Amino acid sequence: MMHPFQNTWPYETVMGDIYVSKCPFCDAENVLLPLKPSELQVIAEGKKKRLVFPCCRNVLTIIDTDRDYLLSDIALRNNKA
């Protein structure tokens, strides 16, 4: 199943912590997410996860994940080329 690219956001796992290089809402850099690596597998298996960004308190629901991207229920990127 193809997921809309505008609903994805890249993440990295560093020593057991999950980071995004930039917040999709407030542009804060190197944001540590309140998410455990073990939760990524549960999300990939079909469980949704509500995620509150600690930098700005914006909320999104993660509906899927892979090794590089989180998939949200809302657009996180603008559609400009």
Secondary structure, 3 states (H helix, E strand, C coil): CCCCHHHEEECEEECCEEEEEECCCCCCEEEECCCCHHHHHHHHCCCCEEEECCCCCCEEEEEEECCCEEEECCCCCCCCC
